[in-house]
Amino acid sequence: MAVSYRQSPLNGWLYVSVVSLSQITAQSQKIALVTGVATLVMLCLTGLVAFYGSRKMYSPISRLLQFTKGLDSPMAPSGRRQDEFIYIEEQLSTLFSSEKTMREQMKGQHVHLQEFFMTKLLTGKISEDDFRYQGQLYDFPASWARLGVLTLQIDTLEGTRYEEQDRDLLLFALNNMVAELLPSEIRFAPVMVDDAQVTVLASVLDDEVQLKEWMHTQAEMIRERVVTYLNLPVSIGISRSYSAIGDSPRAYQESREALQGRVSLGSRIILHYEDIQPRGQTEAALYTQLRMIEDQLASALKQGDEEKTDAYFKQYLSLLADKKLHFSEYPVIMVQLLSRVYQLVQEQGGNVAEVLGEKASMARLLKLSTLDEMTNWFRKCLFQPVIRFWREQEESQYLNIARRMIRLIEERYDRELSLEACAEELNFHPVYLSRVFKKEAGVNFTEYLAEYRMEKAKTWLQTTNLKISEIAEKLNYTNPTAFIRTFRKITGTTPGKYREQQR
């Protein structure tokens, strides 16, 4: 039993309550059962909600995990089970690193793609519609009023600290300088085309006079910087202005044609296409005068006279300068002179390619852009090798002729033999043979023939008992006295005394 009591504050009574313990526990068991069932139900519901909620929350992580597992990663997989978040973090870190590297590579390739695109544009391989579609990808100027093309070429490497093999590297340096000097808002990507550096300028100016002055200012600034930093002589050709991007190939050709004016105007200049005006018809007398000087120059080359060759060539160039020919006429005239030099090599039986080499080819001549370059090229690559070749050929020919004449003396010493007979045998003029023989043998023909006969006479005097008259007859001397006189002149003694001395 459970007894409890309480005193009333009103009347002072004491109230006592007696309850059976079985009754109390019976009620609490019901409460415990209800509470336990309710708690179990709540736990099940909470567990179900937590399970489905966690699955729902984990599904993005699971998909991300599967995605990262499908990436090609240089990281080696670990043998132990790894936390998914750490694994995803490592994979994403690798991915971001690769993406950064790829961006840097694409940035470098972007420049090459710009240059490739511009090269195709300048050579006419991209239409204006293609440019509108692809040009936006390369950050080119979006709007302009007029365009113009600047073409920069190295005048010459002669007298500079650079060698010919440095030309491509110098063009690369010039291209980078132009890209740094000109803001990207006023130019398309600078490119190298063949032996030149080319830049397309974009201007908001619409006035032709102002535009021409503006392009000239840009060209002057580039040329001054090249001279300052590289100490390199360059010239720049400027095209006429145009508005349609599709006209870029034509403008590029105009800028190159403007550079051809260096042949008559000199180097280290800036030339506008409009300023290169064709002149009238070349005087017919000019070609006659040039042909006369060519003949004199060819004669000097044959003689191996470098001073005369240089003098005639200066006269040749001076005549061209006085006539103030248009630049387009210079290559034609120079090719004629080149053909004449080739002819000299062929006249001596030489092969042009072997004697002069690749540097003296016609293609190399047509690539020369200034009169100074042409002058140096003719002197070093043509005249000097040709003079050297002619000297070698003449020496070889002289030696061959002298040997043939000596062979005739050895074969016909016992017969009537004269310089005229040798000339008839060898098909040369007697005077020419006399000069050649004297140059190679050191004595004239008659002296050599007499000395050879006297050597034969000395041999017979030593080894035979032939009479002096018989020896004289065998050597084609009709008079023994003439033989004795010649023998004494050459040996210093008479044939009889020589025989006695040898015995």
C-alpha positions as CSV (number, residue, x, y, z in Angstrom):
1,M,0.0,0.0,0.0
2,A,1.1,3.6,-0.5
3,V,0.0,6.1,2.1
4,S,0.1,9.8,1.6
5,Y,-1.3,12.7,3.8
6,R,-1.9,16.4,3.7
7,Q,-3.2,18.9,6.4
8,S,-5.8,21.4,5.3
9,P,-4.9,25.0,6.1
10,L,-8.6,26.0,6.5
11,N,-9.9,23.7,9.1
12,G,-6.8,21.9,10.3
13,W,-8.0,18.5,9.2
14,L,-5.5,15.8,8.2
15,Y,-6.4,14.0,5.1
16,V,-4.9,10.5,4.5
17,S,-4.9,8.7,1.2
18,V,-4.2,4.9,1.0
19,V,-3.7,3.4,-2.5
20,S,-2.8,-0.1,-3.5
21,L,0.6,-0.4,-5.3
22,S,-0.8,-2.8,-7.8
23,Q,-3.3,-0.1,-8.9
24,I,-0.5,2.4,-9.3
25,T,1.8,0.2,-11.3
26,A,-1.1,-1.0,-13.5
27,Q,-1.6,2.6,-14.7
28,S,2.1,3.3,-15.2
29,Q,2.5,0.2,-17.3
30,K,-0.2,1.4,-19.6
31,I,1.6,4.8,-19.9
32,A,5.0,3.1,-20.5
33,L,3.5,0.9,-23.2
34,V,1.9,3.9,-24.9
35,T,5.1,5.9,-24.6
36,G,7.3,3.1,-25.8
37,V,5.0,2.5,-28.9
38,A,5.0,6.2,-29.6
39,T,8.7,6.5,-29.3
40,L,9.3,3.5,-31.5
41,V,7.0,4.9,-34.2
42,M,8.8,8.2,-34.0
43,L,12.2,6.5,-34.3
44,C,11.0,4.5,-37.3
45,L,9.6,7.6,-39.0
46,T,12.8,9.6,-38.2
47,G,14.9,6.7,-39.5
48,L,13.0,6.5,-42.7
49,V,13.1,10.3,-43.2
50,A,16.8,10.4,-42.5
51,F,17.5,7.5,-44.8
52,Y,15.6,8.9,-47.8
53,G,16.8,12.4,-47.0
54,S,20.5,11.3,-46.9
55,R,20.0,9.4,-50.1
56,K,18.5,12.4,-51.7
57,M,21.3,14.7,-50.4
58,Y,24.1,12.2,-51.4
59,S,22.9,11.6,-55.0
60,P,24.6,14.9,-56.3
61,I,27.8,13.8,-54.5
62,S,27.5,10.3,-56.0
63,R,27.1,11.7,-59.5
64,L,30.1,14.1,-58.9
65,L,32.1,11.1,-57.6
66,Q,31.3,9.0,-60.7
67,F,32.1,11.9,-62.9
68,T,35.5,12.5,-61.4
69,K,36.3,8.8,-61.6
70,G,35.6,9.0,-65.3
71,L,38.2,11.8,-65.8
72,D,41.7,10.9,-67.1
73,S,43.8,11.8,-64.1
74,P,47.6,11.4,-63.7
75,M,47.0,10.6,-60.0
76,A,47.6,7.0,-59.1
77,P,44.6,5.3,-57.4
78,S,45.0,4.5,-53.7
79,G,44.7,0.9,-52.5
80,R,42.8,1.8,-49.4
81,R,39.2,3.2,-49.3
82,Q,39.4,7.0,-49.6
83,D,36.9,9.6,-48.3
84,E,34.7,10.7,-51.2
85,F,35.1,14.4,-50.5
86,I,38.9,14.2,-50.3
87,Y,38.9,12.2,-53.6
88,I,36.6,14.7,-55.3
89,E,38.8,17.6,-54.0
90,E,41.9,16.0,-55.3
91,Q,40.4,15.3,-58.7
92,L,38.9,18.8,-59.0
93,S,42.2,20.3,-58.0
94,T,43.9,18.3,-60.8
95,L,41.2,19.3,-63.2
96,F,41.6,23.0,-62.4
97,S,45.4,22.7,-62.7
98,S,45.0,21.1,-66.2
99,E,42.5,23.7,-67.2
100,K,44.9,26.5,-66.2
101,T,47.7,24.9,-68.2
102,M,45.4,24.4,-71.2
103,R,44.3,28.1,-71.0
104,E,47.9,29.2,-71.1
105,Q,48.6,26.9,-74.1
106,M,45.5,28.2,-75.9
107,K,46.6,31.7,-75.2
108,G,49.8,31.1,-76.9
109,Q,48.1,29.3,-79.8
110,H,45.6,32.2,-80.1
111,V,48.4,34.4,-81.3
112,H,49.5,31.9,-83.9
113,L,45.9,31.4,-85.0
114,Q,45.6,35.2,-85.5
115,E,48.8,35.3,-87.6
116,F,47.7,32.3,-89.6
117,F,44.3,34.0,-90.2
118,M,45.9,37.3,-91.3
119,T,48.4,35.5,-93.6
120,K,45.4,33.8,-95.4
121,L,43.6,37.1,-95.6
122,L,46.6,38.9,-97.2
123,T,47.1,36.2,-99.7
124,G,43.5,36.2,-100.8
125,K,42.5,32.8,-99.2
126,I,39.7,34.2,-97.0
127,S,36.7,36.0,-98.3
128,E,35.0,39.0,-96.6
129,D,32.1,36.8,-95.4
130,D,34.6,34.4,-93.8
131,F,36.3,37.4,-92.1
132,R,33.0,38.6,-90.6
133,Y,32.3,35.2,-89.2
134,Q,35.8,34.3,-87.9
135,G,37.2,37.8,-87.2
136,Q,35.3,38.2,-84.0
137,L,37.1,35.2,-82.5
138,Y,40.5,36.9,-82.8
139,D,39.8,40.2,-81.1
140,F,40.4,42.3,-84.2
141,P,39.2,45.9,-84.5
142,A,35.5,45.8,-84.9
143,S,34.9,49.1,-86.6
144,W,37.0,51.4,-88.8
145,A,36.5,54.1,-91.5
146,R,39.6,53.2,-93.6
147,L,42.3,50.6,-93.7
148,G,45.9,50.6,-95.0
149,V,48.7,48.1,-95.3
150,L,52.3,48.7,-94.1
151,T,55.0,46.3,-95.4
152,L,58.4,46.5,-93.8
153,Q,61.5,45.0,-95.4
154,I,65.2,44.9,-94.4
155,D,67.2,46.9,-96.9
156,T,70.5,45.1,-96.5
157,L,72.6,43.2,-94.0
158,E,75.8,44.4,-95.6
159,G,77.8,46.6,-93.2
160,T,75.7,45.5,-90.1
161,R,76.6,43.2,-87.3
162,Y,74.2,40.6,-88.6
163,E,74.7,37.7,-91.0
164,E,72.4,36.5,-93.7
165,Q,71.3,33.5,-91.6
166,D,70.0,36.0,-89.1
167,R,67.4,37.4,-91.5
168,D,64.4,35.2,-90.4
169,L,65.2,35.8,-86.7
170,L,65.4,39.6,-87.3
171,L,62.0,39.5,-89.1
172,F,60.5,37.7,-86.1
173,A,62.0,40.4,-83.8
174,L,60.6,43.2,-86.1
175,N,57.1,41.5,-86.0
176,N,57.2,41.5,-82.2
177,M,58.3,45.1,-82.1
178,V,55.4,46.2,-84.3
179,A,52.9,44.3,-82.1
180,E,54.2,46.1,-79.0
181,L,54.5,49.6,-80.6
182,L,51.1,49.7,-82.2
183,P,48.0,49.4,-79.9
184,S,45.7,46.5,-80.8
185,E,42.8,49.0,-81.4
186,I,44.4,50.4,-84.5
187,R,45.9,47.3,-86.1
188,F,45.2,43.7,-86.9
189,A,47.7,41.0,-85.9
190,P,51.1,41.7,-87.5
191,V,52.4,38.8,-89.6
192,M,55.5,37.8,-91.5
193,V,54.9,37.1,-95.2
194,D,57.9,35.7,-97.2
195,D,60.7,38.2,-96.6
196,A,58.6,41.0,-95.2
197,Q,56.7,42.1,-92.1
198,V,53.1,43.1,-92.8
199,T,50.6,45.1,-90.7
200,V,47.0,46.1,-91.6
201,L,46.1,49.4,-89.9
202,A,42.6,50.4,-89.0
203,S,41.7,54.1,-88.6
204,V,38.6,56.1,-87.8
205,L,39.9,58.9,-90.1
206,D,38.1,59.3,-93.4
207,D,40.0,62.2,-94.9
208,E,42.6,60.9,-97.3
209,V,45.2,63.6,-96.6
210,Q,44.9,63.1,-92.8
211,L,44.9,59.3,-93.2
212,K,48.0,59.3,-95.3
213,E,49.8,61.5,-92.8
214,W,48.7,59.3,-89.9
215,M,49.9,56.1,-91.6
216,H,53.2,57.8,-92.5
217,T,53.6,58.8,-88.8
218,Q,53.1,55.2,-87.7
219,A,55.6,54.0,-90.2
220,E,58.1,56.6,-89.2
221,M,57.8,55.7,-85.6
222,I,58.3,52.0,-86.4
223,R,61.4,52.7,-88.5
224,E,63.0,54.9,-85.9
225,R,62.5,52.3,-83.2
226,V,64.1,49.6,-85.4
227,V,67.1,51.8,-86.0
228,T,67.4,52.7,-82.3
229,Y,67.1,49.2,-80.9
230,L,68.4,47.0,-83.7
231,N,70.5,49.4,-85.8
232,L,69.1,47.9,-88.9
233,P,68.3,49.7,-92.2
234,V,64.7,49.1,-93.1
235,S,62.2,50.6,-95.5
236,I,58.4,50.6,-95.4
237,G,55.9,50.6,-98.2
238,I,52.4,52.0,-97.7
239,S,49.3,51.0,-99.7
240,R,46.4,53.2,-100.7
241,S,43.6,53.3,-98.2
242,Y,40.6,51.1,-98.6
243,S,37.4,50.3,-96.6
244,A,36.5,46.7,-97.5
245,I,38.5,44.1,-95.7
246,G,38.3,41.9,-98.9
247,D,40.6,44.4,-100.6
248,S,43.5,43.6,-98.3
249,P,45.3,41.3,-100.8
250,R,45.4,44.1,-103.4
251,A,46.6,46.6,-100.8
252,Y,49.3,44.2,-99.7
253,Q,50.6,44.0,-103.3
254,E,50.5,47.8,-103.6
255,S,52.7,48.1,-100.5
256,R,55.2,45.7,-101.9
257,E,55.2,47.5,-105.2
258,A,55.9,50.7,-103.3
259,L,59.0,49.1,-101.8
260,Q,60.4,48.4,-105.3
261,G,60.9,52.1,-105.6
262,R,64.0,51.7,-103.5
263,V,65.9,50.5,-106.6
264,S,65.9,54.1,-108.0
265,L,65.2,56.2,-104.8
266,G,67.6,54.5,-102.4
267,S,67.1,52.7,-99.1
268,R,66.0,53.6,-95.6
269,I,62.9,55.4,-96.9
270,I,59.1,55.3,-96.5
271,L,57.2,55.0,-99.8
272,H,53.5,55.5,-100.5
273,Y,52.0,53.6,-103.5
274,E,50.6,56.9,-104.8
275,D,54.1,58.5,-105.0
276,I,55.5,55.8,-107.3
277,Q,54.4,57.0,-110.7
278,P,55.4,55.2,-113.9
279,R,57.5,57.2,-116.3
280,G,57.4,57.4,-120.1
281,Q,58.9,55.0,-122.6
282,T,62.6,54.2,-122.2
283,E,64.8,55.8,-124.8
284,A,66.1,53.3,-127.4
285,A,69.5,54.9,-127.3
286,L,69.8,53.9,-123.7
287,Y,69.9,50.2,-124.5
288,T,72.5,50.8,-127.2
289,Q,74.7,52.6,-124.7
290,L,74.2,49.9,-122.1
291,R,75.0,47.2,-124.7
292,M,78.3,49.0,-125.5
293,I,79.3,49.1,-121.8
294,E,78.3,45.4,-121.4
295,D,80.8,44.6,-124.2
296,Q,83.5,46.5,-122.5
297,L,82.7,45.0,-119.2
298,A,82.7,41.5,-120.7
299,S,86.1,42.2,-122.2
300,A,87.5,43.3,-118.9
301,L,86.1,40.1,-117.3
302,K,87.9,38.0,-119.9
303,Q,91.1,39.8,-119.2
304,G,90.7,39.2,-115.5
305,D,91.1,42.9,-114.9
306,E,89.1,43.7,-111.7
307,E,89.8,47.5,-111.8
308,K,88.5,47.8,-115.3
309,T,85.5,45.6,-114.5
310,D,84.6,47.8,-111.5
311,A,85.1,51.0,-113.5
312,Y,82.8,49.8,-116.4
313,F,80.2,48.6,-113.9
314,K,80.2,52.0,-112.2
315,Q,79.7,53.6,-115.6
316,Y,76.9,51.2,-116.3
317,L,75.1,52.1,-113.0
318,S,75.8,55.8,-113.4
319,L,74.0,55.7,-116.8
320,L,71.0,54.0,-115.3
321,A,70.9,56.6,-112.5
322,D,71.1,59.5,-114.9
323,K,68.2,58.2,-116.9
324,K,66.1,57.9,-113.7
325,L,64.4,54.7,-114.8
326,H,61.2,53.5,-113.2
327,F,61.8,50.8,-110.6
328,S,60.1,48.2,-112.8
329,E,62.7,48.5,-115.5
330,Y,65.7,47.8,-113.4
331,P,65.1,44.0,-113.0
332,V,64.8,43.7,-116.8
333,I,68.1,45.5,-117.5
334,M,69.9,43.7,-114.7
335,V,68.7,40.3,-116.0
336,Q,70.2,41.2,-119.4
337,L,73.5,41.9,-117.7
338,L,73.3,38.7,-115.7
339,S,72.6,36.7,-118.9
340,R,75.7,38.2,-120.5
341,V,77.8,37.1,-117.5
342,Y,76.3,33.6,-117.8
343,Q,77.3,33.6,-121.4
344,L,81.0,34.3,-120.5
345,V,81.0,31.2,-118.3
346,Q,79.5,29.0,-120.9
347,E,82.0,30.3,-123.6
348,Q,84.8,28.8,-121.5
349,G,82.9,25.5,-121.2
350,G,81.9,26.1,-117.6
351,N,78.6,25.1,-115.9
352,V,76.9,28.2,-114.5
353,A,75.6,26.4,-111.4
354,E,78.9,24.9,-110.6
355,V,81.0,28.0,-111.3
356,L,78.8,30.6,-109.6
357,G,76.7,28.6,-107.2
358,E,73.2,29.2,-105.9
359,K,73.9,32.7,-104.7
360,A,74.3,33.9,-108.3
361,S,70.9,32.6,-109.5
362,M,68.4,34.7,-111.3
363,A,65.9,34.1,-108.5
364,R,68.3,35.7,-106.0
365,L,68.7,38.7,-108.3
366,L,64.9,39.3,-108.5
367,K,64.7,39.2,-104.6
368,L,67.2,42.1,-104.3
369,S,65.3,45.3,-103.5
370,T,67.9,48.1,-103.5
371,L,70.5,49.3,-105.9
372,D,73.3,48.9,-103.3
373,E,72.3,45.3,-102.8
374,M,72.3,44.7,-106.6
375,T,75.7,46.4,-106.9
376,N,77.3,44.3,-104.1
377,W,75.7,41.2,-105.4
378,F,77.1,41.6,-109.0
379,R,80.6,42.4,-107.7
380,K,80.8,39.6,-105.1
381,C,78.6,36.8,-106.5
382,L,79.3,37.3,-110.2
383,F,82.3,39.3,-111.3
384,Q,84.8,38.0,-108.8
385,P,83.9,34.3,-109.4
386,V,83.9,34.8,-113.2
387,I,87.3,36.5,-113.2
388,R,88.7,33.7,-111.0
389,F,87.1,31.1,-113.3
390,W,88.5,32.7,-116.5
391,R,92.0,32.9,-115.0
392,E,91.9,29.3,-114.0
393,Q,90.6,28.3,-117.4
394,E,93.2,30.3,-119.2
395,E,96.0,28.9,-117.1
396,S,94.7,25.4,-117.8
397,Q,94.4,26.1,-121.5
398,Y,97.8,27.7,-121.6
399,L,99.3,24.7,-119.9
400,N,97.5,22.3,-122.3
401,I,98.7,24.2,-125.4
402,A,102.3,24.3,-124.1
403,R,102.3,20.6,-123.4
404,R,101.0,19.9,-126.9
405,M,103.7,22.1,-128.4
406,I,106.4,20.3,-126.4
407,R,105.0,17.0,-127.5
408,L,105.3,18.1,-131.1
409,I,108.9,19.1,-130.5
410,E,109.7,15.7,-129.0
411,E,108.1,13.9,-131.9
412,R,109.4,16.1,-134.8
413,Y,112.7,17.5,-133.5
414,D,114.5,15.7,-136.4
415,R,112.4,17.3,-139.0
416,E,111.6,20.8,-140.2
417,L,109.5,22.4,-137.3
418,S,108.5,26.0,-136.9
419,L,106.1,28.0,-134.8
420,E,103.9,28.4,-137.9
421,A,103.8,24.7,-138.4
422,C,102.6,24.2,-134.8
423,A,100.0,26.9,-135.2
424,E,98.6,25.1,-138.3
425,E,98.6,21.8,-136.4
426,L,96.9,23.2,-133.3
427,N,94.6,25.7,-135.0
428,F,95.9,28.8,-133.2
429,H,97.5,32.0,-134.3
430,P,101.3,31.9,-134.2
431,V,101.5,35.1,-132.1
432,Y,99.1,33.6,-129.6
433,L,101.1,30.3,-129.4
434,S,104.3,32.2,-129.0
435,R,102.9,34.2,-126.1
436,V,101.4,31.1,-124.4
437,F,104.6,29.0,-124.8
438,K,106.8,31.8,-123.5
439,K,104.5,32.2,-120.5
440,E,104.4,28.5,-119.6
441,A,107.9,27.3,-120.7
442,G,109.9,30.5,-119.7
443,V,111.6,30.6,-123.1
444,N,110.4,31.1,-126.6
445,F,109.7,28.3,-129.0
446,T,112.9,28.5,-131.1
447,E,115.1,28.5,-128.0
448,Y,113.3,25.5,-126.5
449,L,113.5,23.5,-129.8
450,A,117.3,24.3,-130.0
451,E,117.9,23.3,-126.4
452,Y,116.0,20.0,-126.9
453,R,118.0,19.2,-130.0
454,M,121.2,19.9,-128.2
455,E,120.2,17.6,-125.4
456,K,119.7,14.9,-128.0
457,A,123.1,15.7,-129.5
458,K,124.8,15.4,-126.1
459,T,123.3,12.0,-125.6
460,W,124.5,10.8,-129.0
461,L,128.0,12.2,-128.4
462,Q,128.3,10.3,-125.2
463,T,126.7,7.0,-126.2
464,T,127.5,6.6,-130.0
465,N,130.4,7.0,-132.4
466,L,128.3,9.1,-134.9
467,K,130.2,11.8,-136.6
468,I,129.3,15.3,-135.8
469,S,128.1,15.8,-139.4
470,E,125.8,12.8,-139.0
471,I,124.4,14.1,-135.7
472,A,123.8,17.5,-137.3
473,E,122.0,15.8,-140.2
474,K,119.8,13.7,-137.8
475,L,118.9,16.9,-136.0
476,N,117.8,18.5,-139.3
477,Y,120.8,20.8,-139.6
478,T,121.8,21.0,-143.3
479,N,125.0,22.7,-142.4
480,P,127.3,21.2,-139.7
481,T,128.7,24.6,-139.0
482,A,125.3,25.9,-137.9
483,F,125.0,22.9,-135.6
484,I,128.4,23.5,-134.0
485,R,127.6,27.2,-133.6
486,T,124.3,26.4,-131.9
487,F,125.9,23.7,-129.7
488,R,128.7,26.0,-128.5
489,K,126.1,28.8,-127.8
490,I,124.0,26.5,-125.5
491,T,126.7,24.3,-123.9
492,G,129.7,26.7,-124.0
493,T,131.9,24.2,-125.9
494,T,132.1,22.5,-129.3
495,P,130.7,19.0,-129.9
496,G,134.2,17.5,-130.3
497,K,135.5,18.9,-127.1
498,Y,132.3,17.8,-125.3
499,R,132.8,14.2,-126.5
500,E,136.4,14.2,-125.3
501,Q,135.4,15.6,-121.9
502,Q,132.8,12.9,-121.4
503,R,135.2,10.1,-122.3
